[in-house]
Each structure stands twice: as C-alpha cells, then as structure tokens.
Amino acid sequence: MQASSTRLRVASGTLGEATRKSGERISMHASPEADTCASVRTMAWQLDEYLPTDAHVRLRTANGESSDLMLPQPFVPFVLLRYHSGAMIPVPVRIVAMDADLRARRVEVRLQSTFGMASPLRKIELRGIFAAAAPAPGETSERFAERTQATLNDLASCAPPRDRPIEPCADPLRVPNPLIFGERPNDNDALRREYIAKLQSTVQMNWLRPPSAKRGLHCTARATQNPDGAVVSVAIAEPCNADTATRKSIQRAVHLASPLPHEGYDEVFERKVDLVFRYDK
C-alpha cells in the first residue's frame, strides 16, 4: 500500500470512479477488498495519489444507482507555519481518507498535513480558502482577491509527498509567493533562492556522512562568513537530532566548502547563513 495517497471506503455500495476537475480519471493502487469486520458490506480502495479537494467521486448504490460526491468549492485547507526565524510558510493539507456510507447518507473526510519539527516553530495555524471567505477587516476586495489567488498558486506549486509523508513545501527556507503577505515581487527573490541553493549544494558535496547518522536526521549549521566567502565559524543550531560524530561531520563539511559561493551574489550576500542537512533515505 502506498503511504502517500488517499484511501476510499464505501459502505452499502461501490466506487465507480474518481476524476480530477479536468475529467481525467485517477487510477487506483490496488483492487478493492471487502471489509468483513463492518456491520454492513464495506469496500476499500487505495488511490495512487492524494485525492484532490476539487475531485469528483462517483459512487454506485447496491441497486446500481449512481451517486455523485463533490466537496463544496472552493475547498482548499492549509496550515501556515510560523517559525521563530520569522519565516511564514503555507503548507498543503491533503485528503488521506474518505469514508462514504450510502445507506446512512454520510461522508467523513480525514485531512492531514505532515511537517518536521527540527526548525523551531512558534505557531501553527489551520487556515483555508472556502466559499464563505471574505476580506479581513480593513482589507479591500482587490487585495483579498490578490491574496487568495497568490495562496492558491503557491499551494498548487507544492509537490505532494512521495516516499514519506513529510510535505516538501514545509521548509523554513522556502520563499512563498510574496503576494500572499502583500509584498511586491522583487528581482532579488530569484537571485536569493539561487544563492541559497548554491550554498546548500556546495556544502552537501563536502559532507561525508558517518555510519552513525540515522535516517530522519535534520540539523541546521549556522555559518558565519567573510565577504569573500571564507568561513569564520560554524555552530549547530538546536534542535538537532544528530549524534556527536554526525554534528562534527556537518561542521567539517561547511569548513571544507570554504570559501562559500559569493561571486555574483553581492546583492543577496548574507554574512550569517543557515545551511540545512537532512538524511531521509
């Protein structure tokens, strides 16, 4: 069974098909299996992906009649992660299970968003874009529409989890759509993302991971550098779930990468930079 996908269960009926808003059919991961523990006949299907919140699910009753199921639109739940670093990161919420009881005319939807806690979080807010949404006090309708569309675009750009349930977009170093927070796009935004990515790839190439490093590792190395990229010091920021040998290997990797990339990045250069080290595979 694929972990990062939606499970559909239907009581007193069967699943016809699940389709995207475009009409494209969503494939199923496995053949249906009867749940003999239930008081009524219940069938279960595992999709090959998460069910989109705007999907169309067609069910069939025991006598063959069709019953169409769609969530009220728009229906886009998400969480806003507020980090101690000041980063505010929108993260998608996925449908992980949907149970439909056709006899009782009841549908239950279970939602989930999974993110790491290695970087200190100040606050987790559950938010959403729904039909009843309205501008905040003092917000113009134009700004509300701009913020809503920017949020939708940002969430749509987030790839779903694959091998493990952690959301790829739940990254404090990610730069979300600036229009969400009323900021105008800046030419330096793309350059800064390129700069951070260059730093990350450079230190990663110098990291010799010790045998004691465990899967699920997540640590941040806080480096101080001179304008020429020469590394002055490296400290491990807490929390870090690595042992002493792994922590030393991370610090060593940053020092070995010195001088860090800096040419062409004068406008976005930062004397102190946070470099993330993960071991997920």
Rosetta silent file (secondary structure, phi, psi, omega in degrees, C-alpha in Angstrom):
SEQUENCE: MQASSTRLRVASGTLGEATRKSGERISMHASPEADTCASVRTMAWQLDEYLPTDAHVRLRTANGESSDLMLPQPFVPFVLLRYHSGAMIPVPVRIVAMDADLRARRVEVRLQSTFGMASPLRKIELRGIFAAAAPAPGETSERFAERTQATLNDLASCAPPRDRPIEPCADPLRVPNPLIFGERPNDNDALRREYIAKLQSTVQMNWLRPPSAKRGLHCTARATQNPDGAVVSVAIAEPCNADTATRKSIQRAVHLASPLPHEGYDEVFERKVDLVFRYDK
SCORE:     score description
SCORE:     0.000 S_00000001
   1 L     0.000  134.642  179.506    0.000    0.000    0.000 S_00000001
   2 L   -79.433  127.927 -175.140    1.297    3.418   -0.910 S_00000001
   3 L   -71.309  -40.484 -173.779    1.592    5.644    2.164 S_00000001
   4 L   -93.412   69.853 -179.807    1.252    8.992    0.421 S_00000001
   5 L  -162.701  178.548 -175.728   -2.184    8.588   -1.114 S_00000001
   6 L  -104.147  139.210  175.336   -5.893    8.537   -0.270 S_00000001
   7 E  -105.490  127.018  178.625   -7.898    5.563    0.909 S_00000001
   8 E  -109.495  129.640  177.246  -11.571    5.449   -0.111 S_00000001
   9 E  -124.163  133.465 -177.862  -14.050    3.275    1.766 S_00000001
  10 E  -126.710  124.215  175.946  -17.653    2.800    0.660 S_00000001
  11 E  -102.843  141.323  178.495  -20.363    1.146    2.748 S_00000001
  12 L    61.660   34.897  179.299  -23.583   -0.167    1.182 S_00000001
  13 E   177.074 -162.542 -179.491  -22.267    0.452   -2.309 S_00000001
  14 E  -145.115  164.485  178.911  -19.227    0.582   -4.517 S_00000001
  15 E   -91.028  124.863  176.045  -16.833    3.094   -6.070 S_00000001
  16 E   -81.097  -62.576  177.671  -17.434    3.894   -9.716 S_00000001
  17 E  -164.875  162.921  173.743  -14.550    6.240  -10.404 S_00000001
  18 E  -125.503  129.760 -176.662  -12.670    9.263   -9.115 S_00000001
  19 E  -130.621  154.495  174.150  -11.784   12.039  -11.531 S_00000001
  20 L   -74.508  172.711  177.154   -9.983   15.338  -11.463 S_00000001
  21 L   -59.540  -31.988 -179.787  -11.740   18.619  -12.181 S_00000001
  22 L   -73.474  -12.276 -176.615  -10.461   18.293  -15.767 S_00000001
  23 L    99.805   -8.930  179.366  -12.227   14.933  -16.117 S_00000001
  24 L   -67.300  132.610 -177.483   -9.015   12.906  -16.036 S_00000001
  25 E   -75.856  139.986  177.462   -9.524    9.632  -14.220 S_00000001
  26 L   -95.598  124.791 -176.708   -7.489    8.949  -11.066 S_00000001
  27 L   -76.738  156.823  179.052   -6.029    5.442  -11.024 S_00000001
  28 E  -103.557  146.275 -175.864   -6.316    3.089   -8.077 S_00000001
  29 L   -79.765  -31.154 -175.572   -3.338    1.456   -6.455 S_00000001
  30 L  -144.061  162.886  175.480   -4.975   -1.852   -5.585 S_00000001
  31 L   -70.127  151.541 -179.388   -8.078   -3.925   -6.248 S_00000001
  32 L   -64.307  145.574  178.295  -10.965   -3.385   -3.807 S_00000001
  33 E  -125.707  133.023 -179.227  -11.017   -5.571   -0.715 S_00000001
  34 E   -74.199  138.161  175.969  -14.140   -6.335    1.294 S_00000001
  35 E   -95.652  102.353 -176.089  -14.121   -5.317    4.970 S_00000001
  36 L   -81.131   -8.203 -178.891  -15.718   -8.274    6.738 S_00000001
  37 L   -82.837  -17.611 -176.617  -15.454   -6.637   10.154 S_00000001
  38 L   -78.889  154.858  179.867  -18.037   -3.984    9.372 S_00000001
  39 L   -71.102  -24.320  174.429  -21.741   -4.453   10.172 S_00000001
  40 L  -121.149  160.799 -178.582  -22.536   -3.642    6.544 S_00000001
  41 L   -65.355  121.392 -178.890  -20.603   -4.587    3.444 S_00000001
  42 E  -124.322  131.322  178.721  -17.743   -2.122    3.098 S_00000001
  43 E  -113.361  146.318 -177.674  -15.291   -1.966    0.205 S_00000001
  44 E  -127.723  142.097  176.753  -11.953   -0.147    0.266 S_00000001
  45 E  -130.979  145.175  173.297   -9.745    1.264   -2.491 S_00000001
  46 E  -111.136  120.006  176.909   -6.295    2.848   -2.344 S_00000001
  47 E   -75.963  164.040  178.084   -5.658    5.566   -4.909 S_00000001
  48 L   -84.786    2.251 -178.146   -2.250    6.038   -6.478 S_00000001
  49 L  -159.514  179.451  173.811   -2.157    9.621   -5.219 S_00000001
  50 L   -75.306  141.346  176.612   -3.910   12.050   -2.922 S_00000001
  51 E   -72.289  121.651  177.478   -7.488   12.828   -3.876 S_00000001
  52 L   -61.581  148.475 -178.748   -7.660   16.496   -4.982 S_00000001
  53 L   -68.566  -16.512  177.423  -10.063   18.580   -2.930 S_00000001
  54 L  -105.194   20.167 -178.277  -11.928   19.511   -6.131 S_00000001
  55 L   -74.242  162.321  177.595  -12.200   15.916   -7.356 S_00000001
  56 E  -115.101  121.287 -179.636  -15.437   14.251   -8.450 S_00000001
  57 E  -112.520  124.998  179.190  -16.164   10.842   -6.924 S_00000001
  58 E  -105.928  121.806  179.066  -18.883    8.676   -8.454 S_00000001
  59 E  -110.072  158.608  175.795  -20.408    6.019   -6.214 S_00000001
  60 E  -128.282  132.696  178.596  -22.951    3.309   -7.010 S_00000001
  61 E   -74.586  173.564 -178.378  -25.560    2.011   -4.623 S_00000001
  62 L   -61.542  -28.803  179.366  -26.284   -1.686   -4.170 S_00000001
  63 L   -93.104   10.150  173.023  -29.106   -1.466   -6.747 S_00000001
  64 L    93.126   -0.363  179.203  -26.845    0.207   -9.325 S_00000001
  65 L   -74.825  145.777 -179.710  -27.940    3.821   -8.953 S_00000001
  66 E   -87.951  145.388  175.535  -25.237    6.496   -9.268 S_00000001
  67 E  -138.140  117.762 -176.187  -24.456    8.950   -6.502 S_00000001
  68 E   -94.584  138.867 -176.802  -22.015   11.786   -7.201 S_00000001
  69 E  -126.410  125.507  173.807  -19.872   13.258   -4.461 S_00000001
  70 L  -143.020  141.890  175.715  -18.045   16.601   -4.529 S_00000001
  71 L   -75.727  149.522  176.453  -16.847   18.829   -1.724 S_00000001
  72 L   -56.875  136.287 -176.725  -18.242   22.396   -1.652 S_00000001
  73 L  -110.944  146.314   -6.042  -15.999   24.612   -3.764 S_00000001
  74 L   -74.074  150.643  178.389  -13.644   26.255   -3.225 S_00000001
  75 E  -139.622   92.394 -175.904  -12.292   23.920   -0.538 S_00000001
  76 E  -131.651   82.851  176.952   -8.547   24.454   -0.013 S_00000001
  77 E   -76.080  148.890  175.432   -7.429   23.836    3.579 S_00000001
  78 E  -157.275  166.533  173.706   -3.804   24.535    4.508 S_00000001
  79 E  -113.530  144.874  174.790   -1.615   25.241    7.500 S_00000001
  80 E  -108.103  114.186 -179.985    0.513   28.333    7.951 S_00000001
  81 E   -91.130  121.607  177.115    3.752   27.502    9.754 S_00000001
  82 E  -106.785  114.373 -177.262    5.233   30.419   11.684 S_00000001
  83 E   -94.412  157.329  176.823    8.882   29.792   12.580 S_00000001
  84 L   -63.304  -23.255  178.888   10.960   31.508   15.238 S_00000001
  85 L   -71.384  -11.814 -176.932   13.211   32.636   12.403 S_00000001
  86 L   102.162  -11.255  179.831   10.337   34.810   11.137 S_00000001
  87 L   -67.914  140.246  174.572    9.529   32.598    8.137 S_00000001
  88 E  -123.463  113.325 -170.475    5.839   32.089    7.356 S_00000001
  89 E  -121.681  115.409  173.149    5.278   29.034    5.156 S_00000001
  90 E   -74.747  136.971 -177.309    1.917   27.872    3.740 S_00000001
  91 E  -132.942  133.091 -178.244    1.714   24.073    3.558 S_00000001
  92 E   -63.392  153.698  169.835   -1.000   21.990    1.844 S_00000001
  93 L  -111.947  131.143 -174.198   -3.432   19.794    3.744 S_00000001
  94 E  -107.486  151.705  170.791   -4.206   16.504    1.983 S_00000001
  95 E   -82.196  113.977 -179.089   -7.225   14.196    1.966 S_00000001
  96 E   -99.662  -20.740  178.467   -5.848   10.946    3.381 S_00000001
  97 E  -154.857  144.682  174.314   -9.147    9.095    3.796 S_00000001
  98 E  -138.488  120.886  178.973  -12.750    9.411    2.689 S_00000001
  99 E  -112.562  125.972  179.602  -15.482    7.149    4.078 S_00000001
 100 E  -121.768  126.430  175.242  -18.913    7.145    2.450 S_00000001
 101 E  -111.993  103.423 -174.506  -21.932    5.302    3.852 S_00000001
 102 L   -69.419  -33.300 -179.862  -24.591    5.371    1.148 S_00000001
 103 L   -67.982  -42.082 -179.340  -27.313    3.857    3.328 S_00000001
 104 L   -86.419   -6.610 -177.749  -26.800    6.439    6.083 S_00000001
 105 L    53.788   52.776 -177.742  -26.066    9.201    3.528 S_00000001
 106 E  -132.555  137.789  177.882  -22.968   10.181    5.484 S_00000001
 107 E  -128.668  130.943  176.076  -19.480   11.130    4.312 S_00000001
 108 E  -118.411  130.460 -179.706  -16.420   11.519    6.546 S_00000001
 109 E  -119.133  128.718  177.651  -13.230   13.139    5.242 S_00000001
 110 E  -109.368  129.380 -176.434   -9.913   12.926    7.097 S_00000001
 111 E  -112.357  153.137 -178.521   -7.290   15.551    6.369 S_00000001
 112 E  -152.562  141.223  168.789   -3.583   15.565    7.137 S_00000001
 113 L  -136.604  127.764 -174.776   -0.544   17.776    6.801 S_00000001
 114 L  -120.212  128.987 -178.283    2.806   16.444    7.998 S_00000001
 115 L  -144.482  155.715 -179.779    5.876   18.570    8.635 S_00000001
 116 L   -77.015  160.212 -179.456    9.142   18.295   10.535 S_00000001
 117 L  -117.163   14.142 -177.931    9.809   19.969   13.874 S_00000001
 118 L   -65.202  -40.359  175.490   13.587   20.269   13.597 S_00000001
 119 L   -86.663  127.930 -173.664   13.358   24.008   12.925 S_00000001
 120 L   -58.884  126.146  178.022   11.670   25.698   15.927 S_00000001
 121 E   -99.265  136.805  177.073    8.037   26.574   15.258 S_00000001
 122 E   -91.546  -35.259 -175.982    6.379   29.495   17.013 S_00000001
 123 E  -160.055  145.157  175.017    2.836   28.852   15.860 S_00000001
 124 E  -121.496  119.625 -177.781    0.808   26.513   13.632 S_00000001
 125 E  -113.392  128.903  173.518   -2.344   27.990   12.113 S_00000001
 126 E   -89.366  120.927 -177.632   -5.030   25.971   10.361 S_00000001
 127 E  -129.987 -179.900  178.402   -6.431   28.065    7.528 S_00000001
 128 E  -173.938  159.132  174.061   -8.386   27.571    4.355 S_00000001
 129 E  -111.118  110.253 -174.374   -9.894   29.090    1.250 S_00000001
 130 E  -127.966  169.287 -176.301  -13.621   28.393    1.299 S_00000001
 131 L   -61.848  -32.692 -176.371  -16.757   29.712   -0.386 S_00000001
 132 L   -85.068    3.421 -177.259  -17.745   31.776    2.652 S_00000001
 133 L   -63.920  147.527 -178.994  -14.369   33.546    2.842 S_00000001
 134 L  -143.832  161.687  178.379  -14.436   37.344    2.917 S_00000001
 135 L   -57.677  146.251  175.895  -11.888   40.171    3.139 S_00000001
 136 L   -69.915  159.963  178.657  -10.305   40.738    6.530 S_00000001
 137 L   -53.552  126.070  179.709  -11.262   43.913    8.433 S_00000001
 138 L    84.920   -2.969 -179.114   -9.732   46.867    6.562 S_00000001
 139 L   -93.486  133.399  178.459   -8.775   44.747    3.552 S_00000001
 140 L   -74.848  159.650  178.438  -10.021   45.814    0.129 S_00000001
 141 H   -64.560  -32.885  178.788  -11.755   43.344   -2.166 S_00000001
 142 H   -66.814  -43.408  179.467   -8.894   43.762   -4.667 S_00000001
 143 H   -68.204  -37.161  177.490   -6.278   42.886   -2.045 S_00000001
 144 H   -61.283  -45.188  179.674   -8.397   39.935   -0.843 S_00000001
 145 H   -64.909  -39.655  179.355   -8.617   38.572   -4.394 S_00000001
 146 H   -64.459  -45.993 -179.398   -4.867   39.060   -4.901 S_00000001
 147 H   -64.180  -42.026 -179.316   -4.009   37.307   -1.623 S_00000001
 148 H   -63.324  -46.681 -178.754   -6.385   34.438   -2.325 S_00000001
 149 H   -66.796  -38.068  178.495   -5.036   33.798   -5.817 S_00000001
 150 H   -63.710  -39.329  178.610   -1.427   34.058   -4.640 S_00000001
 151 H   -66.575  -44.195  178.093   -2.125   31.488   -1.921 S_00000001
 152 H   -60.259  -44.109  179.993   -3.820   29.136   -4.388 S_00000001
 153 H   -64.055  -40.977 -178.889   -0.902   29.437   -6.813 S_00000001
 154 H   -65.288  -46.423 -179.458    1.651   28.832   -4.059 S_00000001
 155 H   -65.529  -36.999  179.870   -0.120   25.744   -2.713 S_00000001
 156 H   -65.852  -25.560 -179.540   -0.639   24.377   -6.231 S_00000001
 157 L   -80.084   -8.529 -177.631    3.123   24.577   -6.830 S_00000001
 158 L   -82.362  117.559  177.195    3.816   22.282   -3.853 S_00000001
 159 L   -67.435  144.980  178.608    4.612   18.743   -4.947 S_00000001
 160 L   -74.273  158.391  175.351    2.895   16.038   -2.881 S_00000001
 161 L   -61.758  152.923  179.521    4.885   13.748   -0.584 S_00000001
 162 L  -120.902  -82.516 -174.405    6.121   10.550   -2.197 S_00000001
 163 L   -74.643  -24.054  178.814    8.265    8.076   -0.256 S_00000001
 164 L  -142.369  155.897 -170.404    7.428    9.589    3.140 S_00000001
 165 L   -74.350   -5.730 -178.846    4.532   11.760    4.303 S_00000001
 166 L   -62.899  129.770  179.127    6.576   14.913    5.065 S_00000001
 167 L   -70.577  123.527  178.922    5.389   17.800    2.882 S_00000001
 168 L   -58.639  -30.198 -178.180    8.277   19.026    0.649 S_00000001
 169 L   -78.491   -8.935  179.875    6.965   22.597    0.920 S_00000001
 170 L   -81.739   65.984 -175.393    7.215   22.550    4.724 S_00000001
 171 L  -128.384  118.686 -178.571   10.671   24.102    4.573 S_00000001
 172 L   -63.010  -14.599  178.312   11.538   27.258    6.553 S_00000001
 173 L   -91.797   -6.247  178.760   13.998   28.219    3.806 S_00000001
 174 L   -69.549  143.219  177.661   11.320   28.134    1.118 S_00000001
 175 L  -105.077  102.589 -179.777   10.293   31.509   -0.293 S_00000001
 176 L   -72.361  172.101  179.020    6.486   31.503   -0.754 S_00000001
 177 L   -56.463  118.494 -174.709    4.623   33.762   -3.153 S_00000001
 178 H   -63.957  -22.403 -179.284    5.314   37.278   -1.784 S_00000001
 179 H   -68.966  -17.163  176.653    1.835   38.495   -2.767 S_00000001
 180 H   -60.537  -37.076 -174.844    0.369   36.314   -0.014 S_00000001
 181 H  -106.563   15.466  176.085    1.767   38.758    2.523 S_00000001
 182 L    79.085   17.154  179.579    1.289   41.907    0.466 S_00000001
 183 L   -96.613  139.982  176.912    4.883   42.106   -0.715 S_00000001
 184 L   -77.687  141.405  175.860    5.699   43.079   -4.273 S_00000001
 185 L   -55.759  139.824 -177.205    7.833   40.606   -6.218 S_00000001
 186 L  -119.491  137.961  179.111   11.481   41.580   -6.096 S_00000001
 187 H   -58.956  -24.137 -178.016   14.095   40.854   -8.727 S_00000001
 188 H   -79.598  -13.539 -177.986   16.363   39.752   -5.883 S_00000001
 189 H   -60.643  -48.776 -179.421   13.986   36.998   -4.777 S_00000001
 190 H   -64.932  -38.691  179.541   15.043   34.633   -7.544 S_00000001
 191 H   -65.774  -39.420  179.128   18.701   35.542   -7.039 S_00000001
 192 H   -65.269  -41.856  177.842   18.432   34.860   -3.296 S_00000001
 193 H   -61.658  -40.242  178.079   16.847   31.451   -3.927 S_00000001
 194 H   -64.202  -40.356 -179.186   19.653   30.671   -6.363 S_00000001
 195 H   -63.219  -47.684 -179.778   22.228   31.814   -3.790 S_00000001
 196 H   -63.405  -42.599  179.852   20.800   29.630   -1.013 S_00000001
 197 H   -63.023  -38.279  179.087   20.523   26.632   -3.349 S_00000001
 198 H   -65.842  -42.577  177.114   24.157   27.123   -4.418 S_00000001
 199 H   -60.711  -46.879 -178.079   25.297   27.246   -0.800 S_00000001
 200 H   -60.226  -47.784 -177.800   23.328   24.107    0.045 S_00000001
 201 H   -65.122  -34.237 -179.190   24.654   22.081   -2.886 S_00000001
 202 H   -66.638  -46.549 -178.835   28.232   23.171   -2.169 S_00000001
 203 H   -71.292  -34.252 -179.987   28.249   22.086    1.472 S_00000001
 204 H   -62.872  -36.650  179.661   26.349   18.876    0.698 S_00000001
 205 H   -66.257  -19.415 -179.522   29.062   17.817   -1.753 S_00000001
 206 L  -101.595    4.782 -178.077   31.591   18.099    1.074 S_00000001
 207 L   -90.499  116.246  173.319   29.563   16.150    3.634 S_00000001
 208 L  -100.265   99.065 -174.303   30.919   12.710    4.432 S_00000001
 209 L   -71.126  126.226 -179.397   28.075   11.222    6.446 S_00000001
 210 L   -74.220  159.465 -179.840   29.334    8.930    9.244 S_00000001
 211 L   -60.134  -23.969 -177.335   27.894    5.422    9.755 S_00000001
 212 L   -78.814   -7.605  179.548   26.226    6.568   12.972 S_00000001
 213 L   -66.820  130.354 -177.370   23.955    9.025   11.103 S_00000001
 214 L  -101.541  150.566  174.278   20.346    7.897   11.406 S_00000001
 215 L   -63.104  145.746 -175.856   17.505    8.290    8.911 S_00000001
 216 L    91.957    2.234 -179.519   15.235   11.176    9.741 S_00000001
 217 E   -63.872  137.779  176.566   18.213   13.366   10.610 S_00000001
 218 E  -149.878  111.710 -179.575   17.576   17.099   10.372 S_00000001
 219 E  -136.868  152.031  177.503   20.154   19.642   11.508 S_00000001
 220 E  -119.365  124.843  175.913   20.942   23.249   10.711 S_00000001
 221 E   -96.673  123.766 -179.897   24.508   24.553   10.572 S_00000001
 222 E   -99.419  107.724 -174.338   24.747   28.291   11.279 S_00000001
 223 E  -105.320  142.387  172.955   27.796   29.595    9.445 S_00000001
 224 E  -111.721  130.987 -175.751   29.479   32.977    9.677 S_00000001
 225 E  -132.631  157.724  173.530   31.477   34.021    6.626 S_00000001
 226 L   -83.866  166.489  179.219   33.580   36.912    5.385 S_00000001
 227 L   -57.486  -22.152  178.088   32.604   38.869    2.240 S_00000001
 228 L   -89.688    8.210  177.906   34.971   36.654    0.250 S_00000001
 229 L    87.499   -4.207  179.810   33.075   33.525    1.359 S_00000001
 230 L   -67.030  127.785 -178.245   35.727   32.375    3.811 S_00000001
 231 E   -76.998  125.932 -179.782   34.046   30.512    6.673 S_00000001
 232 E   -93.767  -43.436 -179.262   34.863   32.008   10.073 S_00000001
 233 E  -155.378  157.421  177.994   32.792   29.759   12.322 S_00000001
 234 E  -138.430  124.796  177.308   30.152   27.043   12.226 S_00000001
 235 E  -122.861  148.048  176.560   27.689   26.271   15.016 S_00000001
 236 E   -90.908  120.373 -179.945   24.978   23.627   15.147 S_00000001
 237 E   -80.624  142.859  176.690   21.584   25.196   15.822 S_00000001
 238 L   -94.777  147.464    2.645   19.195   23.433   18.154 S_00000001
 239 L   -81.139  150.476  175.951   17.187   21.323   17.885 S_00000001
 240 L  -142.970  123.686 -174.885   19.397   18.848   16.021 S_00000001
 241 L   -95.805   32.388  179.975   18.755   15.103   16.289 S_00000001
 242 L  -104.364  153.273  176.219   22.296   14.036   15.332 S_00000001
 243 L   -79.234  178.392 -175.058   24.928   12.395   17.490 S_00000001
 244 H   -60.963  -43.456 -178.505   28.302   13.981   18.220 S_00000001
 245 H   -62.572  -40.753 -179.256   30.088   12.337   15.274 S_00000001
 246 H   -70.132  -39.231  177.435   27.437   13.495   12.813 S_00000001
 247 H   -60.071  -44.122  179.488   27.429   17.032   14.212 S_00000001
 248 H   -64.770  -36.381  179.942   31.188   17.230   13.759 S_00000001
 249 H   -66.532  -33.519  178.116   30.885   15.896   10.203 S_00000001
 250 H   -67.793  -45.904  178.218   28.387   18.662    9.400 S_00000001
 251 H   -62.400  -39.725 -179.925   30.674   21.362   10.756 S_00000001
 252 H   -64.045  -38.956 -179.060   33.587   19.826    8.878 S_00000001
 253 H   -61.253  -40.873 -179.652   31.588   19.851    5.620 S_00000001
 254 H   -68.282  -41.810  178.936   30.975   23.597    5.874 S_00000001
 255 H   -64.608  -39.211  179.546   34.633   24.325    6.632 S_00000001
 256 H   -66.224  -27.624 -179.308   35.737   22.119    3.716 S_00000001
 257 L   -79.081   -8.814 -179.392   33.405   24.077    1.403 S_00000001
 258 L   -67.998  136.603   -0.979   35.157   27.349    2.303 S_00000001
 259 L   -76.124  140.131  178.961   35.239   29.738    0.546 S_00000001
 260 L   -71.693  156.016  178.348   31.488   29.532    0.025 S_00000001
 261 L   -55.415  133.239 -179.649   29.979   30.728   -3.282 S_00000001
 262 L  -148.177  -25.724 -178.338   29.787   34.521   -3.295 S_00000001
 263 L   -66.181  129.115 -178.925   30.722   35.908   -6.713 S_00000001
 264 L    88.524   -0.701 -177.577   27.683   37.340   -8.453 S_00000001
 265 L  -119.740   26.673 -177.298   25.638   37.348   -5.257 S_00000001
 266 H   -57.476  -37.827 -175.199   26.663   40.702   -3.775 S_00000001
 267 H   -71.986  -20.559 -177.772   23.068   41.957   -3.644 S_00000001
 268 H  -120.970    8.860 -178.582   21.837   38.968   -1.611 S_00000001
 269 L   -60.392  138.189  177.215   25.008   38.094    0.316 S_00000001
 270 L  -127.520  128.724 -179.368   24.451   37.271    3.975 S_00000001
 271 L   -66.538  -37.057  176.615   27.260   37.154    6.497 S_00000001
 272 E  -111.387  126.321 -178.091   25.361   34.606    8.594 S_00000001
 273 E  -130.756  145.067  175.626   23.658   31.760    6.734 S_00000001
 274 E  -101.186  127.049 -177.920   21.690   28.708    7.839 S_00000001
 275 E  -118.737  123.981 -173.202   22.546   25.504    5.995 S_00000001
 276 E   -95.234  133.432  176.910   20.207   22.529    6.340 S_00000001
 277 E  -119.193  125.517  178.925   21.459   18.940    6.499 S_00000001
 278 E  -128.446  153.588  171.402   18.988   16.066    6.104 S_00000001
 279 E  -139.564   99.453 -174.757   19.251   12.325    5.825 S_00000001
 280 L  -109.104  -22.403 -172.137   15.920   10.870    4.732 S_00000001
 281 L   -93.390    0.000    0.000   16.742    7.918    2.509 S_00000001
